[in-house]
């Protein structure tokens, strides 16, 4: 049985950040990292952004192995025993630990019918599979109109592919953006050559190597490849089996990212944490949270009293548009838009009871620190006192 001072379950960006947090406090403590992926930790955002714009694959690797970590790739932890401080992997081997981090991430949601030729886009292997298909294929179907769907559709179109997007909402990112901005994105993508089929969903897929999508709206789409971006389901099975507290679909953690079990921490996509700025519990699936929370968890595991109170931001790039956002982006909230140029450059505020709950900076960058301070203010706010508030 191996023994580690620190055992990390997961091999994504959160896990890498945790290793760096540990090493900032404890340069020599033994670390074991167990990842179900066959690849070592890498930057995930370039999979749907930079790698399609010319960024080299060599530059996405995080080189976690250089930090004195024993890597167990393509190896999952299947049970943990918080009382005995033991973990068992899927090869039947046991590992003792002093502190354990659950950075298990999430699994892509799948279509309700089995179809092996659909790429449920999330990993480096998914990127490599899609990239190989694009070498010969010309027409691609993207299922989903959210973050991943919109980014992949834009990336494929930029690379000269014929792209059709299918999603049940009325417009792209309709669950996040106000209706007018979301409808603008439909028109914008169409101007870039992307076919939009909104308000519809896929009923079945046939055809094997060249899939044909049958839509509930009775239409059919032929393609050379199908990519699905349907969101993720947090991987909670290990935590649930160990009896850890689960809150609203995430592993409950305190401000030092400790779970309900002594010596067990959680961070990243799976962790449900309290944010004092919004005065609510959050579970966040974006890069900023993975990096900041992972590092904080590592420092806490190594004995530093680190409180995680960060309000994470997220970002995206869609053709020649880009945005950064922080807080609650709920289109059902009161919306105040401060456009310098409608839908091309401006700031959108999301308000509730006179307080700013979220900020979307559209084609303006570097405002997130100011936005967090604004969200922390009690208000009340109106269109007049938000005019030019963040971006003059």
N, C-alpha and C positions, 0 to 999 in steps of 0.2 A: 504493500500500500504506500503510495506516494504521500508526501506531506508538504503543504504550502502554507506560508503565512497568509497569503492572499489568493483566493480562488475566484476567477471571473468566468461567469457563464454567459457566453455571447462573444461574437467576434466582429462587431460593427464599430462605428465611430465612437459610440458611448464607451465601449470596452477599451478602445485605444486611449481615449481621454482619461479613463479611470487609471490606467497604467501610468500615465504621465502625472496624474494627481498623486498617486502613491509614491512615485519616484521623487517628486518634489519634496516629500516629507521623509521618506524612507528609501535611501538609495540602494540598499542591499537586500531587503526582505524578499524571500522567494515568492514568485508569482506564477501561477498556473492559469493559462487561458484556454478555454474549451469552446470551440466554435463548430457548428454544424456545417458551415460553409467550407469548401475545400481551399479557398483562398484566404490569405492573411488579411487583416483589416485594411480597408481602402476608403477613400472619399466616395460617398454615395451620390451626392448631387450631380457630379459630372456625367453620371450614367445617362441622364436625360437632358444634360445641358452641354458642358464643355467638350465632351468626347465627340460630339457631333459637329463641333465648330473648330476642330483641329487640335484640341488638347491631346497630348500624348498619353497613352495608357500608363506608361512608365511613371508619370508624374502623380498618379492618383494613389499609389501605394503609401501607406502611412509609416511603414518600417517599424512597426511595434516590436518585432523580434530583436531589434537592436538595443532594446531597453532592458535586457536581462530577463526575458520572459520565456517560460517553457510553453511552447505552442502545441496545442492538440487540435489540429485541423480535421475537418470531416468527422468530428467526434462530439456527440452530444451528451450532456448530463441528463440522466433520466429520473433520478431521485436525489433529494437532499434530506438529511436528518439534522435539523437545527440543534437538537439536544446533544447528539453525539458529535456534532460538527464533522459530519462525513457526507460525501457525495459519491454517487455511483454513476459511471458513464455507460454508454450503450454497448461497450465491449465487455462489461461485467467487472471492470476494475474499480476499486474504491480509492478515494482520495480524502485525506484529512485536511482541515483548514483552520485558520485562526479567524479570518473574516471572509465572507462570501458576498459577491455582488451578482445580482440578477440583472443582466443587461440583454435580455432574451429577444428584444425587438418585437417584430410582428410578422404575421404570415399574410400574403395577399389574399383578399377575398376572391372567390372563384365563381364562375358562372354556375347556374344550378344544374348543368348537364356536363357530363364528362367529355372533354375534347383535348387530346394531347398536343395538338398543334397550336394552341393558344399560348402566347408568351405572357405570363402574369408578371409584369415587369417590376423587378426589385433588385436583383443581384448582378454582379459582374458577369456571371455565366449567361444571364438573360440578355445583357448588352451584347456579349459576344455572339450569341445565337441570332439576335436581330441584325447585328452588323453583317453576319454571314449571309442572311437572307437578302439584305439590300444589295449585295454584290451582283445578284442576277435579277432580283425581283423589282418590279416597277410600281405596283399598286398595293397599298397597305391599308388595312382597316384598324382603326383605334376605337376601342370600346371604353367609354367613360369620358366625361367632360370636366373632370376636376383637375387637380394639380398635375398628376402624372400624365393623364390623357392629353391635356393641353400642351405640356412640354414635349412629349414624344411626337405628337402631331406636328408641332412647329419644327422640331428637329428633323423629322423625316422630310417635310416639305422643303426645308432649307437645303437638304441634300438631294433635291431634284426628284423626289418621289411623289407619285399621285396618292393623296391621302384622303380618306373619308372617315369622319368622326361620327359615332353613334352614341347617343346618351339620352336618358329619360327626361332630363330637365329641359326647360325651354331654351336655355342658353349656357354658354361656357362659364364654369365656376359660379353658377347661379346660387349655390349654397353659401357663398362667401361675399360676392360683390353685389352692390345695388343693381336692380333690374336694368337701368339704362346703361350702365357700364358693361354689364354682362351681355346685353344685346349688342352693344358696340363690338364686343369681341367676336360674336358670330359673324358680323359683317367684315370685320378686319381679317379674320381667318379666311373667309371666302375670297377676299381680295388677294390673299396670298396663295390662292389656288386650292385650299382645303375645302372639300365637300362636307357640308354640315347636315346631318340628319338628327334633328332634335325631337324630343317628345316621343322617342321610340326606343325599343330595346331588342336584343337578339333572342330569338326563339330557339334556334338550333344552328349548328355548324356542320357542314358535310364537305366532302371533297378531298380530305387527306392533305397532300402536299400543297395543293392550291385550294385553300378553304373557300367555301361559299357560305355566306351568312344569310340565314333566313330571318327576316325581321317580323316582329309581331304586327307591324303595319302592312304586312303582306309583300313587301319588297324583298329582293335578293341582291347580294353584293358579292362579286367575285374578287378574290385578292390573291396576292403572293405571300401574305403573312398577316397574322392577326395579333395585335397587342392589346392587353386588357389592363386598364388602370382603375381598379374598383375600390381602392383603399386597402387598409390592412386590418387584421384582427390581432390585438396584442396577445403575445404568447404567455398565457397565465397558468397553463396546466401544471408546471413544476411548482409554482407558488401555491396554487390551490391544493395540490396533493400534500404539500408540506404544512398545510394549515395556516398559511399566512393570511392576514386580513386583506380582503379585496373590497375596494370602494368604487362604485360606479364604473366598473370595467377596467380598473387599474389596480396595481399593487399599492396599498396605502403606505406612505412613508412620512416620517416627521421631517423637520427642517434640516436635520443632518442626514437625511435620506436613509434612516434606519427603518426597517420593516417591523412588524409586530413580533418577530422572532429575534432574540439576541444574537448578534454577530452576523446577521443577514441584512444586506442593503439592496436597494433597487434603484435603477436610474434609466433614463431614456424613454423610449416609446411606451414601456410597460408601467411606469411609475405615476401614481396619482399623488400630487403634492399640493400643498396650500400656498397660494400666492397672495401676499399681503396687499399688493397694489390693487388687485381686482377684488380682494376679499372673497376668494372662492377657491375651490380645489380644481386643479387643471391636470390634464394628461396631454402632452404635446409631442407631436411626431416629426419635428423639424430639426434641422442641423444645429442651430444655435442651442437648442435645449440639450441635444445629445452631447455637444462639446462641453458646455458649461456645467451641466448636471453630472456628466461622467467625471469631470475633473474634481468637482466638489465631493462626489461619492468616494473617489480614490483618496482624497485628503482626509475625509472622515474615517475611512477604513484604517488609515495609517495613524490615527490618533489626534489629528488636528480638529479643533472645534469649529467646523465650517458650516454656517447656516446657508442654505440655498433659498434665496429670496428673489432670484432673477426672474424677470418677465421676458420670456424668449420672443424673438422676432422670427419671421420667415420671409422668404424672397422667391422670385421666379423671373425667368427671362422667356419672352414669347416673341420670336422674330426680333424686331428692333424696339420692342417695348420691354420695360422691366419695372419691377415694383418691390418695395419692402413694406412689411406690415407688422404690427404688434398689437397685442390685446385681443379683444373679442371682435371678430368680423362676422357679424350676424346681420344679414340684409333686412331682418324684421325689426331691427332697432331704428331709431330716428337717424336719418342720414343727412349730413351737411357736407356738401361738396364745395371746395374752394379751388376752382380750376383756373390756371393761368391760360391754358388752351384746352377746351373740352376734350376729354378722353385721351389727350396726348401728354399733358403735364399738369399735375395738381395734387392736392391732398384731400382725401375723403375721411370724414370723421363719423364715427358710430357712437351715438349717445343714448343714454337711458337715464330718465329722471334728471336731466340737465347736466349729467356728468359724462365726460368722454370715456368710453369703454374700449374703443379701438381706433387705430389710425392706419390708413392705407396711403402710402406715399407712392404716387404713380409717376414713373419716369423721373423721380427726384430721389436722391440717395444721401445717406448720412444724417437722416433726421431721427433715427430711432431713439437715441438717448433723450432728445427733447420731447419726443412723443411719450416716452415712459413718464417723464416728469409731468406732462400734461394730464395723463391718465390718473396720476396720483392726486391731482388737484380736486378740491370738492365742488368747484363750479359755483353757480350754474353757468352754463355756456349757451350762446346763441349764435346764429350766423354772423351777426355783427362783430362779436368779440373773438370769433375764430377766423375772420378774414385776415389773411396774411400772417396768421399766428405762428406757423412753423416755417413757412417758405414765403419770404417776401417777394 
